[in-house]
Amino acid sequence: MRPNTLRDAWKSGKKTVNGWLGIPSSVSAEAMAQGGWDSITVDCQHGPIDFQAGVACFQAIAPYASVPLARVPWLEPGIIMKMLDAGAYGIICPMVNTREEAERFVGACRYFPAGYRSFGPTRVSWYAGGDYYQHANASILTLAMIETKQALSNLDAILSVPGLDGVYVGPADLAITLGEAPVGDPTSAVTLSAIKEIVTKTKAKGLFAGIHTASAEGARDKTAMGFDFATILADTALLANAAKAAVSGFRGTTAGPAKAGGPY
């Protein structure tokens, strides 16, 4: 099986950077893949990427070294299994708030006896190799999104679920449930304290931790805090920011933030 170099990097203690795809285009996915990201996540939760567009994105980044991941729309076994069969080497699952939800998530990603994933590795067998089934359970990454006050209160129970590889923090939703406004890179003591608690407890359990950030500086800050990997914006925000900077550079004005704002 083609190795999951992301898992190997984290096990060796390497900090990695993750790209994020929200544009439903194989061309833009191929352009992003040239950035040298350690991994690239196809986002099927927010934005216009559906399953077919997601498959095209996987195909576009396959020739590159970036490990393909997917964020699914929700904790729904059908789409989790389809994204894995399509080529995702890891799943980021949103809004995992309880131990029971974490168990259902992990089970959908693992073949029996570790889970209840149905056998049918279509495109992933071409990408990973004919021995995919034999190694999938030990290779595929399961990352539960911790992004609510409820998940924070249940964090110890969630982290104790066998087969869960780690967590991915959604700082915007986390801030909202803590009574604060969502921003790209949190600066408030309340949200930062919660983020620190998540990464500290996750690493104490020997699991991996990732987070979404709105800048390279924010990503460096979070990996220094203990996170194994950080996402910097998304292709949509990177494109919008670069376009504004180019036009502002021509006009000699100061480029403000992209109209959409935030990490997307």
C-alpha positions in Angstrom: 0.0 0.0 0.0 1.2 3.5 -0.8 2.3 4.8 2.6 0.4 7.4 4.6 3.4 9.8 4.9 1.3 12.2 7.0 0.9 9.6 9.8 4.6 8.7 9.5 5.6 12.4 9.8 3.5 13.0 12.9 4.8 9.8 14.6 8.3 11.1 14.0 7.4 14.5 15.6 7.4 16.5 12.4 5.1 19.5 12.2 3.1 19.7 8.9 1.1 22.2 7.0 -2.3 21.3 5.4 -3.9 22.8 2.3 -7.6 23.2 2.0 -9.8 22.9 -1.1 -13.2 24.6 -1.4 -13.3 25.2 -5.2 -15.0 22.4 -7.1 -12.3 22.3 -9.8 -9.6 19.8 -10.7 -7.6 22.6 -12.2 -7.5 24.7 -9.0 -6.8 21.5 -7.0 -3.8 20.8 -9.3 -2.6 24.3 -8.9 -2.8 24.1 -5.1 -1.0 20.8 -5.1 2.1 22.5 -6.5 2.3 24.5 -3.3 4.2 21.7 -1.5 1.6 21.1 1.2 2.2 18.0 3.4 -1.5 17.2 3.0 -4.5 18.6 1.2 -8.1 18.4 2.5 -11.1 18.3 0.1 -13.8 20.2 2.0 -17.2 18.7 1.4 -18.9 20.4 4.3 -18.7 24.1 3.5 -18.6 25.4 0.0 -19.7 23.9 -3.3 -17.6 20.7 -3.5 -19.9 17.6 -3.9 -18.8 14.0 -4.2 -18.0 14.0 -7.9 -16.0 17.2 -7.7 -14.2 15.7 -4.7 -13.1 12.7 -6.7 -11.8 15.0 -9.4 -9.8 16.9 -6.8 -8.3 13.6 -5.5 -7.3 12.7 -9.1 -5.7 16.1 -9.6 -3.5 16.0 -6.5 -2.6 12.2 -6.9 0.7 12.8 -8.8 2.0 15.1 -6.0 3.4 14.2 -2.6 0.5 15.8 -0.6 -1.6 13.2 1.3 -5.3 13.5 0.4 -7.7 14.1 3.2 -11.5 14.9 3.2 -13.8 16.8 5.5 -17.2 15.2 5.2 -20.4 17.2 5.5 -21.5 15.4 8.7 -21.2 12.3 10.7 -23.0 10.1 8.1 -21.5 6.7 7.4 -22.4 6.6 3.7 -20.4 9.7 2.7 -17.5 8.8 5.0 -17.2 5.4 3.2 -17.6 6.9 -0.2 -14.8 9.5 0.4 -12.5 6.7 1.6 -13.3 4.5 -1.4 -12.6 7.6 -3.6 -9.1 8.0 -2.2 -9.1 9.9 1.1 -6.3 8.8 3.3 -7.9 10.4 6.3 -11.3 11.8 7.3 -12.0 15.0 9.2 -15.5 14.7 10.7 -17.3 17.8 11.9 -19.2 18.4 15.1 -18.2 15.3 17.1 -19.6 16.1 20.5 -19.8 12.9 22.5 -18.0 9.6 22.9 -20.9 7.7 21.1 -20.5 10.0 18.1 -16.8 9.4 18.1 -17.3 5.7 18.2 -19.7 5.8 15.2 -17.2 7.9 13.3 -14.3 5.6 13.9 -16.4 2.6 13.1 -17.4 4.0 9.7 -13.7 4.3 8.8 -12.5 0.8 9.8 -13.2 -2.6 8.3 -14.5 -5.4 10.6 -13.6 -6.2 13.3 -12.4 -2.7 14.2 -15.4 -1.1 12.6 -18.3 -1.5 10.2 -16.9 0.0 7.0 -18.3 -1.8 3.9 -15.8 -3.3 1.5 -15.7 -1.6 -1.9 -12.4 0.3 -2.4 -12.9 1.5 -6.0 -10.6 4.4 -6.9 -8.5 4.1 -3.7 -7.2 0.7 -4.8 -5.7 2.4 -7.9 -4.2 5.2 -5.9 -3.0 3.1 -2.9 -2.3 -0.3 -4.4 -3.9 -3.7 -4.6 -3.1 -4.5 -1.0 -5.2 -1.5 0.3 -7.6 -3.7 2.3 -4.9 -5.4 4.2 -3.4 -2.1 5.5 -6.3 0.4 5.4 -7.3 0.0 9.1 -3.8 0.8 10.3 -3.2 3.6 7.7 -6.4 5.7 7.4 -6.5 8.7 9.7 -9.6 9.4 11.8 -9.8 13.0 13.0 -12.8 14.2 15.0 -13.6 17.9 14.9 -13.7 19.4 18.4 -15.6 22.7 17.9 -18.2 23.1 20.5 -18.5 23.7 24.3 -20.2 20.3 24.5 -17.3 18.5 22.8 -14.9 20.3 25.2 -16.8 19.1 28.2 -16.8 15.5 26.8 -13.2 15.7 25.5 -11.7 13.1 27.8 -14.4 10.6 26.8 -14.0 11.3 23.1 -10.2 10.9 23.3 -10.6 7.5 25.0 -12.3 6.0 21.9 -10.2 3.1 20.5 -9.2 3.8 16.9 -9.5 7.6 17.0 -6.2 9.0 15.7 -6.7 12.6 16.8 -8.7 15.8 16.7 -9.1 18.8 14.4 -10.1 22.1 16.1 -12.6 24.3 14.4 -11.9 27.6 16.2 -14.8 29.6 14.7 -17.5 27.3 15.8 -15.7 26.8 19.1 -15.6 30.5 19.7 -19.4 30.8 18.9 -20.4 28.2 21.5 -18.2 29.9 24.0 -20.1 33.1 23.5 -17.6 34.9 21.4 -17.5 36.1 17.8 -15.7 33.9 15.2 -12.4 35.2 13.9 -9.7 33.8 11.7 -7.0 33.5 14.3 -8.5 33.7 17.8 -6.9 36.2 20.2 -9.4 36.1 23.2 -8.2 34.5 26.4 -11.4 32.3 26.6 -11.0 30.7 23.1 -7.3 30.4 23.3 -7.6 28.7 26.7 -10.0 26.2 25.2 -7.7 25.5 22.3 -4.8 25.0 24.6 -6.8 22.6 26.7 -7.7 20.6 23.6 -4.2 20.2 22.3 -2.7 19.5 25.8 -5.2 16.7 26.5 -4.9 15.3 23.0 -1.2 15.0 23.1 -1.3 13.6 26.7 -3.3 10.7 25.2 -0.7 10.2 22.5 -3.0 11.3 19.7 -2.6 13.8 16.9 -4.0 17.4 16.9 -4.7 19.8 14.0 -6.3 23.2 13.7 -7.6 25.6 11.1 -5.8 29.0 11.0 -6.1 32.2 8.9 -2.4 32.9 8.4 1.1 31.4 8.3 1.8 33.2 11.5 -1.2 31.7 13.1 -0.2 28.2 11.9 3.3 28.6 13.3 1.9 29.8 16.6 -0.4 26.8 16.9 2.3 24.2 16.0 4.5 25.9 18.6 1.6 25.4 21.0 1.8 21.6 20.4 -0.4 21.0 17.3 1.0 18.4 14.8 -0.5 20.2 11.8 -2.2 23.4 10.8 -4.3 24.5 7.8 -3.6 27.9 6.4 -6.8 29.4 5.0 -8.4 27.7 2.0 -7.9 28.0 -1.8 -10.9 30.4 -2.0 -9.4 32.8 0.6 -5.9 32.5 -0.8 -7.1 33.4 -4.3 -9.2 36.3 -3.0 -6.4 37.7 -0.9 -3.8 37.3 -3.7 -6.2 39.0 -6.2 -6.7 42.0 -3.9 -3.0 42.3 -3.2 -2.2 42.3 -6.9 -4.8 45.0 -7.7 -3.8 47.1 -4.7 -0.1 46.7 -5.7 -0.9 48.1 -9.1 -2.9 51.0 -7.7 -0.5 51.7 -4.9 -3.2 51.3 -2.2 -3.3 49.0 0.8 -5.0 45.7 0.3 -7.6 44.9 2.9 -8.9 41.5 3.8 -10.8 39.4 1.3 -14.5 40.3 1.2 -15.5 36.9 2.6 -13.1 37.3 5.6 -12.0 34.5 7.9 -10.3 31.3 6.9 -12.5 30.4 3.9 
